[in-house]
């Protein structure tokens, strides 16, 4: 598994992400797993939903992802993904 940049950054970006912005469209995360060496290429890394639209990405799709910064990644397919968390107000 090879993530461009620092894989720890992807871990931080994905950790606790409630939403994911994919090419400008917001989706609510339903399943999220940071890619690791125990995964095979077809393992699901991300499942998310926007109304009746569901998306899923595999570990293979995250291989070679480019860390653009601020939680934004460009996948090999060209898709831009940004992980977002709900802010907590006290």
N, C-alpha and C positions, 0 to 999 in steps of 0.2 A: 504494500500500500504506500503510495507516494503522493503526499499532499504538497503542493508548492508552498514554499515558505516554511513556517514553523507549525508542525502538527498540533502543538500545545495551544496555538491560537485558535485552531478549529475547535478544539475541546472547549475552550473558554467561550467561544461564540455560540456553540450549540448548547452548552450547559444551561438548562432551565428555560430554553427558548420556547415561548408560548406561541409565537407566530413566525412565519417565514415569508419573506417578500421574494417572489420569483418573477423576474422580468417585469417588475412594477405591479404585480398582482399579489394582494395579501391573502395568505392561507393560515388557518389555525392548525398547529401541529397536533397530530394524533399519535404519532410514534416517532421517536428520535433516538438514534444511537450513534455515538461517535465512531467512525470507522477505525478498526484496529486490525492487527495482524492475524487474529483468530477468525476473521470473516473471509468468506469466499466472495468472488466478484458479484454473484447474484444475490447476496444478502441485502435486505432492505436496510437503508440508513435513515430514510425520512419518508413518512407518510403524512399528508396534510390535506385539509379540506377547506373549500370556499363554497358554501351553499351545497349544491349537488355535485360540484366539481371536485374530484379527488385526484391527487398527484402522488407519485411515489418515485424515489430515487434509490438506486442501488449503490453499493460500495464502489463498483466499477465506474459509475458515473462521477464519483467524487475523486477517483484516482487522477492525479495531475491537476487538481483544482488549484487555481491561482488565488492566493490571498491578496486581495486588493487593499484591505485595511478596513477598520471599523466594523468588523463582522461581515464583510462582503466578500464573496468568492465567485470567481468565474470558472464554471465547469468546462470540461473539454468540448461540450456541445455548444458553448458560447452563452449558456444561460447564466444570468446573474442572480445569486442567491444571497439574501441578507437575513440573519437570525435576529429576532427581536424578542424581548421579554416585557411582560406587563410591569409597569412601574407601580410600586407600592407606596401609598400615601399614608402617613402617620399623623 
